[in-house]
Amino acid sequence: MLCPISGEPVKEPVLSPKSKTIFEKKTIVNYISTAGTDPITNDPLTIEELIPINTQTKNIVPPVAPRNTSIPALLSTFQNEWDSIVLELFTLRKQLQSAREELSAALYRQDAAVRVAAKAIKERDEAKEALEKLAVSLSATNGEEQPSVQDKLDLIASTRDDLFKLHKSRKIKLNFPVDAILKLNWKSELIVGDTIAWGVDNVNKTMGFITDKGFVEYKMEADRIQKEWNKKYTNFFYKNGIVIPWNDHLIKFDHYRQLEFEDTIDQVICHPTLNIYIVLTTEPSLIVCDDTTKITSYSLKDHLSLGKIKSAIHVDGEIVALASESSIILISIITGNKLASLQTNAPVKKLMFASNGYWLFALTDTVELFDLRTAKRIKQFDQKVDDFVIDPSSSVLVTVANEKFSIARYSKKKKEWQFQESEEYNTKHSM
């Protein structure tokens, strides 16, 4: 029979009435003197309550208490020390087991609290989203009948007619000498990090950048960074001086209005005047929407091959030019019909409509110019071009190649373009 405390054979057994367990008397007495409880059940226990167990039939005369000067006395002392260590070890094991149980219970309660908190946060976000949608619905309805899809398409058509008349009647003149472009110098250097996308807001004279650190906006007149956003959005555009960010599946118009898309968004094009947006997806497809709903959509699978698509919108707001490799198509966002098909001599890198409404510029290895009235190429420049921009009068084409500006002026009398190159400039500035 072994003592539960010391783990050694019992020589003088006693019974605890609390746990009905047999202990070595010396060991249990020492334990009760220290703890005052039963080692097994932790119930209060006194020495007097211990019940001796008689296991011998003859009276044995106890030996004479040894003295510390003899080997038996030293052995007895060592035994007492050993009993004390065994008692302390047993107590520590009990405390460790109790601590483990408490820690396990605490971890379980913490895990339960985390799950409850996560559920509460999810319900809060869902309630917030539902409230935003309800606010948009109430503000949009406001007791009035909402315009139908056809009404919105008719609005695009009527706006197209108005813009056509405006562009045809307006005579735009440059308010600065063209030769001044050839003498441009960098005013300052702006370091914002690795740029993913950027844009210019002519209303507030600001520049926006999507960088590896998020969104930053630069105020040109103040020559300082205006504000910063987080990394939630991967692209953006300016509309009437307002920044509208978007990512692969979401366009955020403001705090209450946003549109979600199942397919991945590749590009977003703004209508020149209306709150109408043309969303190109990787499907590929073309989706026409406003800041509250999707109006209509058209598949582009029969017109364009899969891959990166270059795009531009006509100044009248109906025709969209889309380019894949060396093919360009013109599509009406009102009907979805293909209006024309154009072919370039090299893959297209950029598209831009001239403000006169008649020309389409395509950047390949050079600049190719198409007349929309005949759907034919009327000019291919001989110079190699890396990038270009056409002025509002549609008579000055500024190109960049090999770290040089070039100016092409159009003569209406001669109906031809003439190039003039600038001095070399430094393009190694940080954006």
PyMOL commands that set and color helices and strands:
alter all, ss='L'
color gray80, all
select helices_A, chain A and resi 25-35+47-49+71-141+149-169+178-183
alter helices_A, ss='H'
color red, helices_A
select strands_A, chain A and resi 13-16+21-24+51-52+195-201+206-211+214-219+224-228+235-239+242-246+250-252+258-260+265-270+277-281+285-289+294-299+310-313+319-324+327-332+338-343+350-353+359-363+367-371+376-380+387-390+396-401+404-411+416-424
alter strands_A, ss='S'
color yellow, strands_A
deselect
rebuild
show_as cartoon
